[in-house]
Amino acid sequence: MTMTILDEKIKILLNDRVVLKPLTRWNEAYKEFPRYVMEYLCARYVTPSDPVPGQQRIDRILSEHYVESSAKELIKSYIKENGDRGYILLGQLQVRLDATRDHYWAEVPALDDNFVRVSLQVLRDHGEALLSGGAWGTMTLEYDASYQLSGRIYPFYIREFQPFQITRLDVDDYIAKRELFETDEWVGLLIQSIGFNPERFNEREKLLMLLRLVPFVEANYNLIELGPRETGKTYTYRNTSSKAFVVSGGRATPATLFYNLATRKIGILGYKDVIFFDEIANTRFADPEATISVLKDYMQTGRFSRGPQEFNSQASVVLGGNIDTDVVHKSPAGRYRHLFEVLPEELQDTAFLDRLHAFLPGWELPKVRPENYAQGYGFITDYLAEIFTRLRRRNYQLHVSARVDFGSTTGRNQDAIKKTTAGLLKLIYPHRTVQTLTDEEFTRCFDLAVECRQRVVEQLAVMQPREFAHTHWTFERQALSGDLM
């Protein structure tokens, strides 16, 4: 394939952290693997100019070392027969501390076993990742039936683990690299990195696609996107980062979301960066009143309680759903009294909805067709995911406070606009300081933030006009004070 000028520039300046995105899509049978797993394997084994040998090697690795759940008993037998010679398995691994036994246990979904022993060397080398959500990689397992604890045999033992991850990661270096690209080039790189072809989208559409990424770079950020089917909502959140969790339309329980009182295991809000409720119209909450109450409090404070325990978390919450649209005018169908009608009844609570920082108009985004997927180079997903996590720790809200006097705007509206603007600045202009950010760059992010928070409040005003009567704001732009110049 012919490389574009942007691809050539990306390859030269970012060679050690990018991958040719189409290389990961050669085999439809691999849809079950997270994209970062396939990208890791492609970056390691596939040569873009001659991809077939590398792809064949990956086929062989996956066929020999990846286990489907139906074959777990067979693989357990292989591990047993190999004994201390070890058996290499490719899959997901997570570790937890069992305080009652003073013991670390590995959870290996491929074996359907939550009580696998793990070596101290693996814990020393990769404990942080394995204890905070887990990681994909290759693990070497041994079998030793002589090991007993409290009269029970625990024969499976992980001797080695090689995670699929980028070893070189420096957020300051990432920010420095941004300075080498024009803004339209950088936006195109980010769009390609999340799996789409920037040449197929206009400037407005690309900006909305970047708004989907704000929850990854801004902690405790709450977003809703409603739009037609097949616009890439689920694709984006499922494939952008291993630190995101997709709750597919179904049943969400307090144990899954917050904390399981029976197993004493924290829920997904405790260890993921982004929780995406897919097909939110079809999601049903167990014990709705209690669950929504806890979720509502969490979206405001970043804390949640279960039983006697209280937890802090920085996970962002995203609601994604389908809404009937007027395709010609790119707008919601006119039959809705308000746009939150498509949500489950228990979520049509103005106090809950007011916690949303932005409403992304998904009806403006086109349906994703094969030609809309990325054709060029983009950041390796696992690298970008870790960069996004580190950007969460940086405060860009000062860029907003230094430029805008919000006057009498409510605190909740101010927070929403600041957080959205800060997130967009981190994505598009991470190299800009308060002093070097231009008015044009700031306005591009700020105006979208205001628009998307205003859309939330406008719908709330339809639902409760007395409480949310004033939906239009004016802000005073202020010059940077001397100590910021």
Summary of the structure (lengths in Angstrom):
residues: 485
radius of gyration: 23.8
end to end distance: 47.6
largest distance: 73.5
contacts: 1507
relative contact order: 0.12
helix: 46%
strand: 22%
